[in-house]
Amino acid sequence: MRAAYQRLTERFRTLWLFHQFLQGIQAVLPAGEPVSAGPEFGPLYERIKAVKESRESRESAELLAEIERLQTTLDGLHATLLVADRRVPPHVLRQFFEKTGRDEEKDLVPLLRFYFYAKQLLPDDLDKIDFLLTRVGSRRLADGGLELRPEVELETLSTALLALTQREPTDPVEVRSVVNILEVLRKDIEACARFEDLIRKKPLENIRTLKRRMGNSFFSPEVLKALLASNVAAKRKFQTLYAREENRILEKSRNLLAMEKELELDTRFATDEFAAEFARFKRENEEFERQSRRHGVRARDVRRLKEAIHRILLRVEPGAAADFDSTFESTSGGERAAPPPAARPAAAPAPPWRAEADPLTEAVATKILHAVDLVGDGVGPGRASTSDAVANLNLEPWEFLAALDIVRLGRTPGREADSVGRLLFNAAALRIRMDEQARELRGHAQGDLAAVPPGPLDAMAACLYRSQEIDREFRTALLGAEDEEGGERHRQLTRSRFRHLRAFTGLWLLQNAFGG
């Protein structure tokens, strides 16, 4: 009884503090866009207080039933606040804390608790958790840098937060895999010697993409601590390398601004195109300086300004343009834009995609279908060797059945496998193909791009792009399987999706190492 009441009051306090936070962040949002309508906390508080005051006069079972009803009411209140919060983009949350300078645990931990109470988190929610967790789990040094808090403090923090979430235990194998990937990314960050390396290798974007794809493994102490270590390493490296880069960028920007009047009089630059480019440069420079004053400059801010400078220098000072060359495609159209983790190939075939009909995966898909066909029907003198072939493919049982279903339905014109079965088969074929490509890359000296023919590199980029489409299908299928009784299909999809993620990430990191 006492424990149930304590959980109730702690959750109520969390929601109340988060409601106050939403009111505070109102000041940084555009006028006329209220974040929250202001839920009625007063009557709910009176009901909670009445439970405590009536402990002596009411039966325990009756009080527990009332606590359960109040928890249901808090579920609805939490959902209302979560909808309101999702109108606040992650970058606005970041700017709010940069502007207010609030770094104390008493301000940040209640917000983290609010998100960990949620039963389902969207990508933007994860971005907010990432930001808040990094602030809570690190501390500033005298020189303005960051360091991780002691291990025992991080363990206490992660345990307390994860105790709030009601989720199935995470698969230890999947957790270990994510931790290993984060360790690779952290080392990749620490190996950056120049600011250009930090941009070219895209470690910050890699961590962000992995975080959005790791599924339930996010909710484990090991992953939270590894993610925090990677975040702090990234911030430290950014601060170190940016300090060297800032003066060079600002000096070149001032030089170009001083040349503006002179350039306007030069007939070589009297074109609408050049005027538009210079206007863009000025916008990016103003935004860069504004973020710099707030101590909120990010890698994408630096990249966008360098790209704008580069485009001007190509016209007015070609010899200096190379020093400001950009390695990313532009995302200056919006704060939330982000480059994909792999180069996009030509337009994908029209849906529905079939692995056995795509040259990228045709050989692998055909091998799977042939092997499961022989094993499933139990025919042919080579059945034992065929069983070994299936085992070597390392399919999950439900992936094997999905492939067998596609074989059998294919014998009847007009019949197709259901969408989930088709997804499981397509994903398995693509996963095996990406593993093959990763093994091929490992056969070359790391970074020796010239040793890899362009054809295989193009095929790898195409597979990585297709992999993102498959992951979106997984997310849709998982949402559809949430309410199924028993949750077996949801577990199967989660397992296959995570294996798909590991293959994607392994190939992606290798391709980046080769400069692909």
Helices and strands as residue ranges (DSSP letters): H 2-25, G 26-28, H 41-53, H 60-85, H 90-100, H 105-117, H 123-136, E 138-140, E 146-148, H 151-162, H 172-190, H 195-200, H 203-213, G 215-218, H 221-258, H 260-265, G 267-269, H 272-293, H 299-316, H 318-321, G 322-324, G 355-357, H 362-377, H 383-393, H 397-409, H 419-442, G 449-451, H 454-481, H 488-513
